[in-house]
Amino acid sequence: NNNNNNNNNNNSNTIRETPSSLANYYMITTLTNKFHTLLTFLQQPKLRGEKIIVFFLTCASVEFYGSVLQHFLSSNNYNKKQQLQQKSQTQQQQSQQTQSQTQPQTQYHVETLHGKLAPKRREKAMERFRQNENDCIMGEHEHEHEHEHENDKQQTMALSRILLCTDVAARGLDVPDVAWTIQFDAPVDPTQYVHRVGRSARAGKVGNSLLFITSSEESYVDFLRNRHIPLEEISHDNHQSDEIDDHDTNNDNHNSIIKDADNSNDTNENENNGNTHSNSDSHNKNDEASNKTLSKLKQMVMQDRDVLEKGTKAFT
């Protein structure tokens, strides 16, 4: 088996079905943890201000996850935003400056695209996703102090644009600067894999793709490799994460994201202590964080009839 894998890797280095500027990764997860894995991956600081496309198999899945993902991503900034509004102006400036030096906030804009949407809605969704607002937007209070000190720029929020879609977007979609394509569901037709990942690394630019699979789907990776598509695994158990300076090259920056993704299932409170934990502790943390996410998701479904109906269509 090792010899076969080596031969597959050697062949993939000489003949590639995907551009050399595109790095393809896969992550083995469980059906239960998949949404939590996506959520934590999207929240990595290194992905701030990026454009990301997430592929699903069905229109109903796009509708359901489009509703819940926007809620989960936005809620992480909500409490911090309220605290800032309740502070005095001086305290607010100090807290924002300190926060910007440690963990700048990100605002997320989620769009959905699938074949059952009316043409005008598709066009509007793509128009919003393509928009480029210099990768950041101004916080609410900055409009009152645009003329003040240069450090006020640190108070900006990076705007990450995320498009959830079906294979209707796998071809003919030309969006510049897509940093990542994520395949939440593996395509039924493996030839669609190449079309999906082709939304990134366009016009010679660097891009990345990530495929979620379960342990029972590992043969899918071998099948892709046999078709000259090189893939590298992101392991949940690898907790070696080195800090990469912001001035490093694009490839180093992308490698840093992958290392961060190895730790993406740790809780935010313990992300700096990952190197000190054993693998069993890591799995326990992952399960605990995932269970919290699922609990919040169930609560949301029970309280919002629209989400309940979308979830029923997506999973039945």
Phi, psi and chi 1 to 4 in degrees:
 res  aa     phi    psi   chi1   chi2   chi3   chi4
   1 ASN       -  -40.8  -69.5  -25.6      -      -
   2 ASN   -63.6  -39.6  -69.5  -26.6      -      -
   3 ASN   -63.8  -40.3  -69.2  -26.2      -      -
   4 ASN   -64.8  -40.3  -70.2  -25.7      -      -
   5 ASN   -65.6  -38.6  -70.9  -25.5      -      -
   6 ASN   -64.6  -41.2  -69.8  -26.1      -      -
   7 ASN   -64.2  -40.1  -69.7  -26.1      -      -
   8 ASN   -63.2  -41.2  -70.9  -23.8      -      -
   9 ASN   -67.5  -39.0  -69.3  -27.4      -      -
  10 ASN   -65.1  -41.5  -69.5  -25.8      -      -
  11 ASN   -65.3  -36.8  -69.6  -25.6      -      -
  12 SER   -69.2  -22.0   64.3      -      -      -
  13 ASN   -77.9  -22.3  -70.9  -28.2      -      -
  14 THR   -97.5  -38.3   55.7      -      -      -
  15 ILE  -123.9  122.7  -56.3  174.6      -      -
  16 ARG  -126.5  137.0  -64.6  176.3   60.4  111.1
  17 GLU   -88.0  -10.3  -71.7  -65.9  -34.9      -
  18 THR  -120.4  156.6   57.1      -      -      -
  19 PRO   -60.7  150.2  -20.0   31.2      -      -
  20 SER   -67.7  -20.3   58.6      -      -      -
  21 SER   -83.2   -0.4   58.8      -      -      -
  22 LEU  -107.4  121.3  175.3   63.5      -      -
  23 ALA   -97.6  123.7      -      -      -      -
  24 ASN  -105.0  128.6  -59.6  -49.5      -      -
  25 TYR  -128.3  158.6  -57.7   95.5      -      -
  26 TYR  -138.0  154.6   70.5   95.6      -      -
  27 MET  -133.6  128.8 -177.9 -176.9  -65.5      -
  28 ILE   -88.4  121.9  -60.9  175.3      -      -
  29 THR  -138.3 -172.6 -177.1      -      -      -
  30 THR  -114.2  161.9   63.6      -      -      -
  31 LEU   -60.5  -35.5  -66.7  175.9      -      -
  32 THR   -68.0  -39.1  -57.1      -      -      -
  33 ASN   -90.4   -4.8  -68.4  -17.9      -      -
  34 LYS   -61.1  -45.3 -169.1 -177.3  -77.8 -168.8
  35 PHE   -65.5  -42.0  174.7   67.5      -      -
  36 HIS   -62.8  -38.6  175.1   74.4      -      -
  37 THR   -63.4  -43.6  -57.7      -      -      -
  38 LEU   -62.0  -45.1  173.8   64.4      -      -
  39 LEU   -60.1  -48.3 -175.0   63.9      -      -
  40 THR   -70.7  -32.4   51.3      -      -      -
  41 PHE   -64.8  -43.1 -173.2   86.1      -      -
  42 LEU   -67.5  -23.3  -67.9  173.8      -      -
  43 GLN   -89.0    4.2  -69.1  175.0  -50.1      -
  44 GLN   -63.0  136.6  -66.6  179.3   84.7      -
  45 PRO   -56.4  -32.3  -26.5   35.6      -      -
  46 LYS   -69.4  -13.6  -66.1  -70.2 -175.8  179.2
  47 LEU   -98.3    8.2  -70.0  179.9      -      -
  48 ARG   -59.7  131.1  -66.3  177.4   66.9 -116.8
  49 GLY    76.9   10.7      -      -      -      -
  50 GLU   -94.7  162.7  -60.9  -73.6    6.7      -
  51 LYS  -102.3  131.0  -69.9  179.9 -179.0  176.3
  52 ILE  -135.1  136.0  -56.7  163.0      -      -
  53 ILE  -113.2  129.2  -59.9  177.9      -      -
  54 VAL  -117.1  123.5 -173.7      -      -      -
  55 PHE   -98.5  137.8  -74.4   95.6      -      -
  56 PHE  -125.8  165.3  -64.9   85.6      -      -
  57 LEU   -80.2  -35.6  -82.2  179.8      -      -
  58 THR  -124.6  157.2   66.2      -      -      -
  59 CYS   -63.2  -38.2  -58.2      -      -      -
  60 ALA   -64.5  -37.4      -      -      -      -
  61 SER   -65.1  -40.8  -67.9      -      -      -
  62 VAL   -60.3  -44.8  170.8      -      -      -
  63 GLU   -63.8  -44.5  -74.8  -68.9  -40.3      -
  64 PHE   -66.4  -53.1  172.5   72.3      -      -
  65 TYR   -70.2  -25.4  -75.4  107.5      -      -
  66 GLY   -63.5  -37.2      -      -      -      -
  67 SER   -71.9  -47.9  -63.3      -      -      -
  68 VAL   -77.7  -33.1  -60.7      -      -      -
  69 LEU   -67.0  -43.1 -169.4   59.7      -      -
  70 GLN   -59.7  -40.3 -179.2   68.7   72.9      -
  71 HIS   -63.8  -47.5  172.8   81.2      -      -
  72 PHE   -66.8  -42.5  -88.3   84.4      -      -
  73 LEU   -68.2  -38.2  -69.0  173.3      -      -
  74 SER   -73.7  -35.1  -60.4      -      -      -
  75 SER   -65.5  -25.1   63.1      -      -      -
  76 ASN   -67.1  -27.4  -71.4  -23.8      -      -
  77 ASN   -95.1  -12.7  -70.3  -34.6      -      -
  78 TYR   -64.4  -48.1  179.0   74.1      -      -
  79 ASN   -65.0  -39.6  -69.3  -27.5      -      -
  80 LYS   -63.7  -39.7  -64.6  179.2 -177.8  178.0
  81 LYS   -65.1  -41.4 -177.7  177.7  177.8 -178.1
  82 GLN   -64.7  -39.2  -85.0 -160.1  -32.5      -
  83 GLN   -63.1  -40.2  -68.7  172.9    0.0      -
  84 LEU   -64.9  -37.4  -68.4  176.3      -      -
  85 GLN   -68.4  -27.4  -69.4  174.8  -19.2      -
  86 GLN   -85.8  -12.5  -66.1  171.3   -3.8      -
  87 LYS   -85.9  161.6  -67.4 -179.9  179.8  178.5
  88 SER   -70.3  166.6   66.7      -      -      -
  89 GLN   -60.9  -41.3 -178.2  175.8  -12.1      -
  90 THR   -66.1  -47.8  -58.2      -      -      -
  91 GLN   -62.3  -36.6  -69.7  174.3  -36.6      -
  92 GLN   -62.8  -46.3 -177.7 -174.9  103.9      -
  93 GLN   -62.8  -41.0  -69.7  174.9  -11.1      -
  94 GLN   -66.0  -44.0  -68.4  175.1  -12.3      -
  95 SER   -68.6  -38.4   62.5      -      -      -
  96 GLN   -66.7  -39.2  -75.5  179.5  -25.8      -
  97 GLN   -66.8  -42.2 -174.8  174.5   10.2      -
  98 THR   -64.3  -42.4  -59.3      -      -      -
  99 GLN   -65.2  -38.7 -171.0  178.3   49.3      -
 100 SER   -67.7  -24.9   64.7      -      -      -
 101 GLN   -83.0  -20.1  -66.4  172.7   -9.9      -
 102 THR  -103.3  -58.4   55.6      -      -      -
 103 GLN  -145.8   85.8 -171.9  176.9   -1.4      -
 104 PRO   -56.9  145.7  -21.4   32.5      -      -
 105 GLN   -81.0  159.8  -66.0 -174.9   37.3      -
 106 THR  -128.3  136.0  -56.6      -      -      -
 107 GLN  -102.5  135.1 -179.2  165.9  -25.9      -
 108 TYR  -110.7  137.0  -60.1   90.6      -      -
 109 HIS  -121.9  114.4 -174.0   78.5      -      -
 110 VAL  -105.3  128.5  177.5      -      -      -
 111 GLU  -118.1  152.6  -69.4  -71.2  -13.6      -
 112 THR  -120.7  146.5   58.2      -      -      -
 113 LEU  -149.1  123.3 -177.1   70.2      -      -
 114 HIS  -157.8  172.7   55.0   76.4      -      -
 115 GLY   -68.6  -18.7      -      -      -      -
 116 LYS   -89.5   -3.5  -68.2 -175.7  178.6 -179.8
 117 LEU   -76.5  145.9  -73.8  179.4      -      -
 118 ALA   -64.4  146.8      -      -      -      -
 119 PRO   -51.1  -40.5  -27.5   34.8      -      -
 120 LYS   -65.4  -38.1  -73.2 -173.8  177.2 -179.8
 121 ARG   -67.2  -37.3  -72.4 -171.3   60.7 -173.0
 122 ARG   -62.2  -45.8  -70.0 -165.3 -142.4  176.7
 123 GLU   -61.8  -43.0  -67.0  173.4    5.5      -
 124 LYS   -65.1  -40.9  -73.2  -66.4 -176.3 -178.6
 125 ALA   -62.1  -44.2      -      -      -      -
 126 MET   -69.1  -34.7  -71.9  -51.0  -54.3      -
 127 GLU   -63.3  -42.5 -179.2 -179.8  -16.9      -
 128 ARG   -69.3  -38.4  -70.5 -170.9  -66.7  -94.9
 129 PHE   -67.5  -34.8 -177.3   64.6      -      -
 130 ARG   -74.2  -22.2  -74.6 -167.5  177.7   97.8
 131 GLN   -55.4  142.2  -75.4  178.4   -0.1      -
 132 ASN  -128.9  105.7 -164.4  -13.0      -      -
 133 GLU  -103.0   49.4  -57.7  178.4   20.0      -
 134 ASN    57.4   26.9  -63.5  -36.5      -      -
 135 ASP    63.6   10.6  -66.0  -29.8      -      -
 136 CYS  -157.0  158.3   59.9      -      -      -
 137 ILE  -127.0  159.6   60.7  173.6      -      -
 138 MET   -85.9  141.4  -57.9 -173.5   70.2      -
 139 GLY   -66.5  163.4      -      -      -      -
 140 GLU   -56.4  -40.0  -71.8 -178.0   -0.7      -
 141 HIS   -86.4   -9.0  -58.2  -79.6      -      -
 142 GLU   -73.3  -26.1  -75.4 -170.6   87.8      -
 143 HIS   -62.2  -25.1  -67.2  -72.1      -      -
 144 GLU   -83.7  -13.6  -57.7  172.0    0.8      -
 145 HIS  -134.4   37.8  -52.0  -74.6      -      -
 146 GLU   -63.3  -26.1  -68.9  179.0   -3.6      -
 147 HIS   -88.5   -2.7   61.1  -77.3      -      -
 148 GLU   -79.4 -165.9  -67.9 -173.8   -1.6      -
 149 HIS   -56.0  151.6 -163.9  -86.3      -      -
 150 GLU   -59.1  -26.9 -179.8  105.8    1.0      -
 151 ASN   -66.2  -14.4  -73.1  -21.5      -      -
 152 ASP   -61.2  -21.8  -73.9  -15.5      -      -
 153 LYS   -61.8  -23.5  -67.7 -179.5 -179.4  179.0
 154 GLN   -69.6  -15.3  -68.1 -179.9  -19.3      -
 155 GLN   -84.4   -1.1  -62.7  176.4   17.3      -
 156 THR   -69.8  155.1   58.7      -      -      -
 157 MET  -106.5  131.1  -77.1 -173.2  177.3      -
 158 ALA   -70.3  140.4      -      -      -      -
 159 LEU  -106.6  110.3  176.7   60.8      -      -
 160 SER   -96.4  128.6  -66.3      -      -      -
 161 ARG  -104.5  128.1  -63.0 -173.3 -178.2  -83.0
 162 ILE  -126.0  125.6  -57.1  169.4      -      -
 163 LEU  -110.4  118.2  177.0   67.4      -      -
 164 LEU   -98.1  128.7  -50.5 -172.1      -      -
 165 CYS  -154.2  169.0   59.9      -      -      -
 166 THR   -99.4 -169.0   59.1      -      -      -
 167 ASP   -70.5   -1.2  -77.0  -23.9      -      -
 168 VAL   -62.4  -22.6   70.3      -      -      -
 169 ALA  -100.3    4.6      -      -      -      -
 170 ALA   -75.7  -21.8      -      -      -      -
 171 ARG  -129.7  150.2  -61.6 -170.1 -171.8 -169.9
 172 GLY    71.2    8.1      -      -      -      -
 173 LEU  -100.4  112.0 -178.7   64.8      -      -
 174 ASP  -112.9   97.7 -171.7   10.9      -      -
 175 VAL  -121.9  121.6  178.1      -      -      -
 176 PRO   -71.2  151.5   25.4  -32.9      -      -
 177 ASP    62.8   38.3  -57.7  -37.2      -      -
 178 VAL   -81.0  115.5  173.4      -      -      -
 179 ALA   -77.9  -39.4      -      -      -      -
 180 TRP  -139.1  143.5  -75.7   83.1      -      -
 181 THR  -114.2  132.3   60.0      -      -      -
 182 ILE  -119.8  128.8  -59.1  174.7      -      -
 183 GLN  -104.0   95.2  -55.0 -166.4   43.6      -
 184 PHE   -62.5  -39.6 -169.3   85.2      -      -
 185 ASP  -118.4  133.7  -58.8  -47.4      -      -
 186 ALA   -67.0  141.5      -      -      -      -
 187 PRO   -67.9  145.2   24.8  -33.7      -      -
 188 VAL   -63.4  -43.4  175.7      -      -      -
 189 ASP   -95.4  111.3 -178.4    1.0      -      -
 190 PRO   -59.1  -21.8  -24.1   34.9      -      -
 191 THR   -65.2  -23.7   59.0      -      -      -
 192 GLN   -68.4  -21.1  -76.7  -65.9  100.7      -
 193 TYR   -57.3  -46.2  176.8   91.9      -      -
 194 VAL   -63.8  -39.7  176.0      -      -      -
 195 HIS   -67.0  -39.4  -64.5  -59.2      -      -
 196 ARG   -64.0  -52.7  -72.7 -179.3  173.5 -172.2
 197 VAL   -67.6  -19.3  -59.8      -      -      -
 198 GLY   -69.8   -5.7      -      -      -      -
 199 ARG   -74.0  -14.6  -59.9  -49.7   95.4 -160.3
 200 SER  -111.1  168.1 -178.3      -      -      -
 201 ALA    58.0   43.1      -      -      -      -
 202 ARG   -91.4  151.6  -59.3 -177.4   68.6   80.9
 203 ALA    56.8   38.0      -      -      -      -
 204 GLY    79.4    3.7      -      -      -      -
 205 LYS   -83.5  161.1  -66.6 -175.3  177.8 -179.3
 206 VAL   -78.3  139.4  174.5      -      -      -
 207 GLY  -147.6  170.8      -      -      -      -
 208 ASN  -141.5  151.4  -56.9  -89.3      -      -
 209 SER  -135.3  147.7   72.8      -      -      -
 210 LEU  -134.2  130.4  175.5   61.9      -      -
 211 LEU  -115.0  126.1  170.1   67.6      -      -
 212 PHE   -91.2  128.8  -70.4  155.6      -      -
 213 ILE  -138.7  159.2   59.1  171.3      -      -
 214 THR   -94.4  169.3   62.7      -      -      -
 215 SER   -61.9  -28.0   57.2      -      -      -
 216 SER   -76.9   -8.2   62.0      -      -      -
 217 GLU  -107.0   12.5  -62.1  172.5  -42.5      -
 218 GLU   -61.5  -28.7  -73.4 -170.0   68.7      -
 219 SER   -63.1  -21.8   59.0      -      -      -
 220 TYR   -61.8  -37.0 -170.4   84.5      -      -
 221 VAL   -64.7  -44.5  174.6      -      -      -
 222 ASP   -61.4  -39.1  -66.8  -30.8      -      -
 223 PHE   -61.9  -43.6  179.4   79.4      -      -
 224 LEU   -65.4  -39.7  -68.1  176.3      -      -
 225 ARG   -64.6  -37.7  -76.1  173.5  173.5  164.3
 226 ASN   -64.9  -20.5  -72.4  -26.6      -      -
 227 ARG   -97.0   21.8  -59.5 -172.6   64.0  156.0
 228 HIS    65.3   38.3  -51.4  -62.1      -      -
 229 ILE  -114.9  103.3  -59.7  173.2      -      -
 230 PRO   -73.7  135.2   27.5  -32.9      -      -
 231 LEU  -133.7  146.4  -68.2   98.1      -      -
 232 GLU  -122.3  137.3  178.6 -178.9  -15.3      -
 233 GLU   -82.9  139.7 -178.7  179.9    2.3      -
 234 ILE   -97.4  118.9  -61.8  176.1      -      -
 235 SER   -96.1  135.6  172.1      -      -      -
 236 HIS   -70.4  -20.5  -68.6  -58.8      -      -
 237 ASP   -90.9   -5.5  -61.5  -30.6      -      -
 238 ASN   -88.0  111.2 -176.2   -2.4      -      -
 239 HIS  -110.6   27.4  -69.3  -83.2      -      -
 240 GLN   -95.3   99.8  -62.7  177.4   -6.7      -
 241 SER  -122.8  110.8  178.7      -      -      -
 242 ASP   -95.1  142.5  -61.3  -37.1      -      -
 243 GLU   -73.3  130.7  -69.5  -63.8  -30.6      -
 244 ILE  -106.8  129.6  -57.8  -64.0      -      -
 245 ASP   -64.9  145.7 -172.6   29.0      -      -
 246 ASP   -62.9  -17.3  -70.2  -21.4      -      -
 247 HIS   -93.4    6.4  -62.3  -69.5      -      -
 248 ASP   -70.7  169.3  -76.1  -11.0      -      -
 249 THR   -69.8  167.8   61.8      -      -      -
 250 ASN   -59.3  -41.4  -73.4  -24.9      -      -
 251 ASN   -63.9  -40.5  -73.7  -24.5      -      -
 252 ASP   -64.6  -38.9  -72.3  -23.2      -      -
 253 ASN   -63.8  -40.6 -173.5   45.7      -      -
 254 HIS   -68.5  -37.2  -67.1  148.9      -      -
 255 ASN   -63.5  -36.2  -70.4  -23.9      -      -
 256 SER   -63.7  -39.2  176.5      -      -      -
 257 ILE   -62.1  -41.8  -66.9  175.3      -      -
 258 ILE   -63.7  -41.1  -67.2  -56.7      -      -
 259 LYS   -65.0  -39.4  -69.4  177.7 -178.2  178.4
 260 ASP   -63.8  -36.2  -70.5  -17.3      -      -
 261 ALA   -66.8  -28.7      -      -      -      -
 262 ASP   -60.8  -27.3  -68.3  -21.9      -      -
 263 ASN  -104.5   11.9  -60.0  -44.9      -      -
 264 SER   -67.1  -15.3   64.2      -      -      -
 265 ASN   -97.3    4.5  -69.1  -45.1      -      -
 266 ASP   -76.6  154.6  -72.5  -16.7      -      -
 267 THR   -71.9  154.9   59.8      -      -      -
 268 ASN   -61.8  -33.2  -68.9  -25.4      -      -
 269 GLU   -67.1  -24.0  -65.7   82.3   -1.0      -
 270 ASN  -114.7   14.8  -63.9  -56.1      -      -
 271 GLU   -65.7  -25.9   63.6 -178.4    2.0      -
 272 ASN   -84.9   -6.8  -67.1  -33.5      -      -
 273 ASN  -110.2   14.4  -60.9  -39.1      -      -
 274 GLY   -59.7  -33.7      -      -      -      -
 275 ASN   -67.7  -17.8  -67.3  -26.8      -      -
 276 THR   -93.9   -3.4   62.9      -      -      -
 277 HIS  -100.9  150.2  -62.4  -60.6      -      -
 278 SER   -77.9  168.7   65.5      -      -      -
 279 ASN   -62.3  -36.5  -71.2  -18.9      -      -
 280 SER   -66.8  -40.0   59.5      -      -      -
 281 ASP   -62.7  -38.3  -70.1  -22.6      -      -
 282 SER   -63.0  -43.9  172.2      -      -      -
 283 HIS   -64.7  -38.7  -76.4  -61.1      -      -
 284 ASN   -63.4  -41.6  -70.1  -24.5      -      -
 285 LYS   -64.9  -42.2  -75.3 -176.8 -178.4  179.6
 286 ASN   -60.2  -46.8  177.5   31.5      -      -
 287 ASP   -64.0  -40.8  -68.6  -20.9      -      -
 288 GLU   -64.9  -45.8 -179.0 -179.5   -5.8      -
 289 ALA   -64.9  -40.7      -      -      -      -
 290 SER   -64.5  -39.8 -179.5      -      -      -
 291 ASN   -64.0  -37.4  -71.3  -23.7      -      -
 292 LYS   -64.5  -41.8  -72.5 -178.6  179.0  178.9
 293 THR   -62.6  -45.2  -60.0      -      -      -
 294 LEU   -63.8  -37.7  -75.7  177.1      -      -
 295 SER   -63.6  -42.9  177.7      -      -      -
 296 LYS   -65.7  -37.7  -68.4  179.2 -178.7  178.4
 297 LEU   -65.5  -43.2 -179.4   58.8      -      -
 298 LYS   -63.0  -40.5  -69.7  177.4 -178.7  178.1
 299 GLN   -63.1  -40.6 -175.9  178.1    7.6      -
 300 MET   -64.0  -42.1 -176.4  179.2  176.6      -
 301 VAL   -63.0  -40.4  169.8      -      -      -
 302 MET   -71.3  -26.5  -64.5  -58.0  -65.1      -
 303 GLN   -95.1  -17.4  -65.8  176.9  -10.6      -
 304 ASP  -121.3  110.1 -168.4  -37.3      -      -
 305 ARG   -63.6  -36.2 -176.7  173.9 -179.2   82.7
 306 ASP   -63.0  -43.2 -179.8   60.8      -      -
 307 VAL   -66.2  -38.4  175.3      -      -      -
 308 LEU   -59.7  -46.0  173.5   60.9      -      -
 309 GLU   -65.6  -39.7  -69.1  178.2   -7.0      -
 310 LYS   -66.1  -39.8  -71.1  178.8  178.8  178.8
 311 GLY   -65.5  -37.8      -      -      -      -
 312 THR   -63.0  -42.1  -58.9      -      -      -
 313 LYS   -67.7  -34.8  -67.7  178.2 -179.0  178.6
 314 ALA   -73.2  -31.6      -      -      -      -
 315 PHE  -115.3   12.4  -63.1  103.9      -      -
 316 THR  -127.5      -   56.0      -      -      -
